[in-house]
């Protein structure tokens, strides 16, 4: 079997091309399956498991874009955009966690979303603490009229 992108030979059982990283659409099994009838779709490049094939239902796993946005926004909240970055990190973190939960294992990025949420919530707590200290200083500076 050869890669459809770079024509590099692909080892049996590989899910990705070792040269360019392209996902193999119809990976050759590491050991042959015992099928009772030929696969009519094999010539078209599709893999349709028959009754004797074992198939876990999984496809190519991808990382959630929202999880990455949450992580980047959480980091940016501490260095560039304190309030806006934190809000974006919190919203996209929750959206990413829902997306990952509903994907049935096809989408990854739980750690990115969790870190983004922690950074966003910590930044919001830090901003609220600074605002409370600022308000206390302002209130303490107001003279009391007798």
C-alpha positions as CSV (number, residue, x, y, z in Angstrom):
1,X,0.0,0.0,0.0
2,X,1.2,3.5,-0.8
3,X,0.3,6.9,0.6
4,X,-2.3,8.8,-1.6
5,X,-0.5,12.1,-1.0
6,X,3.3,11.4,-1.2
7,X,3.3,7.8,-2.7
8,X,5.5,6.7,0.2
9,X,5.1,2.9,1.0
10,X,3.0,2.4,4.1
11,X,3.5,-0.6,6.5
12,X,0.6,-2.9,7.0
13,X,-1.5,-1.8,10.0
14,X,-0.3,1.8,9.9
15,X,-3.0,4.5,10.3
16,X,-0.8,7.3,9.1
17,X,1.9,7.8,6.5
18,X,5.3,7.9,8.2
19,X,6.6,10.4,5.6
20,X,3.9,13.1,5.5
21,X,1.5,12.2,8.2
22,X,-1.6,11.7,6.0
23,X,-4.3,9.5,7.5
24,X,-4.6,6.1,5.7
25,X,-8.3,5.8,4.6
26,X,-8.2,2.0,4.2
27,X,-5.3,0.7,6.3
28,X,-4.2,-2.8,5.5
29,X,-4.6,-5.0,8.6
30,X,-1.5,-6.2,10.4
31,X,-2.8,-9.8,10.0
32,X,-5.2,-10.8,7.4
33,X,-8.9,-11.3,8.3
34,X,-10.6,-14.5,7.5
35,X,-13.5,-13.4,5.3
36,X,-16.0,-15.7,3.8
37,X,-16.7,-13.5,0.8
38,X,-14.7,-10.8,-1.0
39,X,-15.3,-7.1,-0.1
40,X,-17.0,-5.5,-3.2
41,X,-16.0,-2.0,-2.0
42,X,-12.3,-2.7,-1.6
43,X,-11.5,-1.6,-5.2
44,X,-13.1,1.8,-4.5
45,X,-10.8,2.4,-1.5
46,X,-13.6,2.1,1.1
47,X,-13.4,-0.2,4.1
48,X,-16.8,-1.8,4.9
49,X,-16.3,-4.4,7.6
50,X,-18.1,-7.7,7.0
51,X,-19.5,-10.0,9.6
52,X,-16.1,-11.5,10.4
53,X,-14.2,-8.2,10.7
54,X,-13.8,-6.5,14.1
55,X,-14.4,-2.8,14.0
56,X,-14.4,-0.4,16.9
57,X,-16.3,2.3,15.1
58,X,-13.5,4.8,15.6
59,X,-12.3,7.2,13.0
60,X,-9.4,9.6,12.9
61,X,-9.3,11.4,16.3
62,X,-9.0,15.2,16.1
63,X,-8.4,18.0,18.6
64,X,-11.2,20.3,19.4
65,X,-10.6,23.8,17.9
66,X,-12.6,25.3,20.7
67,X,-10.3,23.6,23.3
68,X,-7.3,25.2,21.6
69,X,-9.0,28.6,21.5
70,X,-9.8,28.2,25.2
71,X,-6.2,27.5,26.0
72,X,-4.8,30.3,23.9
73,X,-7.4,32.8,25.3
74,X,-6.7,31.7,28.9
75,X,-3.0,32.3,28.4
76,X,-3.7,35.7,26.6
77,X,-5.9,36.7,29.6
78,X,-2.9,36.8,31.8
79,X,-0.6,38.7,29.4
80,X,-2.6,40.7,26.8
81,X,-6.4,40.8,27.3
82,X,-7.3,40.4,31.0
83,X,-11.1,40.4,31.0
84,X,-11.9,39.7,27.4
85,X,-9.4,36.8,27.2
86,X,-10.8,35.3,30.4
87,X,-14.4,35.5,29.1
88,X,-13.5,33.9,25.8
89,X,-11.5,31.2,27.6
90,X,-14.4,30.3,29.8
91,X,-17.1,30.2,27.1
92,X,-15.0,28.3,24.6
93,X,-13.8,25.9,27.3
94,X,-17.3,24.9,28.2
95,X,-18.3,24.6,24.5
96,X,-15.2,22.4,23.9
97,X,-16.0,20.2,26.8
98,X,-19.6,19.7,25.5
99,X,-18.3,19.0,22.0
100,X,-15.8,16.5,23.2
101,X,-18.4,14.8,25.4
102,X,-20.8,14.5,22.5
103,X,-18.3,13.3,19.9
104,X,-18.2,9.8,21.2
105,X,-14.4,9.7,21.4
106,X,-13.7,11.2,18.0
107,X,-12.6,14.5,19.4
108,X,-9.8,15.1,21.8
109,X,-8.6,18.2,23.7
110,X,-10.1,17.7,27.2
111,X,-6.9,18.8,28.8
112,X,-6.6,22.0,26.7
113,X,-10.2,22.9,27.6
114,X,-9.7,22.3,31.3
115,X,-6.5,24.4,31.4
116,X,-8.2,27.2,29.5
117,X,-11.1,27.1,31.9
118,X,-8.8,27.2,34.9
119,X,-6.8,30.1,33.5
120,X,-10.0,32.0,32.6
121,X,-11.7,31.5,36.0
122,X,-8.5,32.4,37.8
123,X,-8.1,35.6,35.8
124,X,-11.7,36.6,36.5
125,X,-11.2,36.0,40.2
126,X,-8.0,38.0,40.2
127,X,-9.7,40.9,38.4
128,X,-12.6,40.8,40.9
129,X,-10.1,40.8,43.8
130,X,-8.3,43.9,42.3
131,X,-11.6,45.7,41.8
132,X,-12.7,44.9,45.4
133,X,-9.4,46.3,46.8
134,X,-9.7,49.4,44.6
135,X,-13.3,50.0,45.9
136,X,-12.2,49.6,49.5
137,X,-9.4,52.1,49.0
138,X,-11.7,54.6,47.3
139,X,-14.3,54.2,50.1
140,X,-11.7,54.5,52.8
141,X,-10.4,57.7,51.1
142,X,-13.8,59.5,51.2
143,X,-14.0,61.8,54.2
144,X,-16.8,61.2,56.7
145,X,-18.8,64.4,57.3
146,X,-20.0,64.9,60.9
